[in-house]
Amino acid sequence: MSLVDGEARRRIREDFATPLVVEAAAGTGKTTELVGRLVALLRGGHATLERVGAGTFTDKAAGEMKLRLRAGLGRARRDEETTD
């Protein structure tokens, strides 16, 4: 099943040449896509953890993003180990 906003989601994950602002209602996948973008940037060597930033409007959202990023980086590390 293809999402109506599939192209926008692809750009979030893959278009590193363009700075993006992502605006959408609660529960639409913003944090998931942002974490995917950050993991892809780091995994692809486009940035280092010390040189990326992401903003949220609440401390709760920032904590959730931190947990998801940690989990996403862990999955990426395990994926690399299993493909080597």
C-alpha positions in Angstrom: 0.0 0.0 0.0 1.4 3.3 -1.1 1.0 6.4 1.2 -0.3 9.7 -0.3 2.7 11.4 1.2 5.2 8.7 0.1 7.3 11.1 -2.0 7.6 13.6 0.9 8.6 10.8 3.2 11.2 9.6 0.7 12.7 13.1 0.5 12.9 13.2 4.3 14.9 10.0 4.4 17.1 10.5 1.3 17.4 14.2 0.2 20.3 15.3 2.2 21.1 18.3 0.0 17.9 20.1 1.0 17.3 21.5 4.5 13.8 20.5 5.4 11.0 21.7 7.8 8.5 18.9 8.5 5.1 20.0 9.6 2.2 17.5 10.2 -0.4 16.6 12.7 0.4 14.5 15.8 0.8 10.8 15.1 1.6 11.1 11.4 5.1 9.7 11.6 7.3 12.9 11.8 9.6 11.5 14.5 9.9 8.2 12.7 10.9 9.9 9.5 13.3 12.3 11.2 15.0 9.4 13.0 15.3 7.6 9.7 16.9 10.6 8.2 19.4 11.0 11.0 20.3 7.3 10.9 20.8 7.5 7.1 22.9 10.6 7.4 25.1 9.0 10.0 25.2 5.6 8.4 26.1 7.0 5.0 29.0 9.1 6.4 27.2 12.4 5.5 27.5 13.6 9.0 28.7 12.8 12.5 26.6 12.6 15.6 28.3 15.7 17.0 27.3 17.7 13.8 23.6 17.0 13.5 20.7 18.7 15.2 17.0 18.2 15.4 14.4 20.3 17.1 11.1 19.6 18.8 8.6 21.7 20.8 8.6 19.7 24.0 11.0 18.0 26.4 8.8 14.9 26.1 9.1 14.8 22.3 12.9 15.4 22.6 13.2 12.4 25.0 11.2 10.2 22.7 13.3 11.2 19.7 16.5 10.5 21.7 15.3 7.0 22.6 14.2 6.3 19.0 17.5 7.5 17.6 19.4 5.3 20.0 17.3 2.3 19.0 17.7 3.2 15.3 21.4 3.5 15.5 21.5 0.2 17.4 19.5 -1.5 14.6 21.8 0.0 11.9 24.9 -1.3 13.8 23.4 -4.8 14.1 22.4 -4.7 10.4 26.0 -3.8 9.4 27.4 -6.6 11.6 25.2 -9.2 10.0 26.0 -8.1 6.5 29.8 -8.1 7.0 
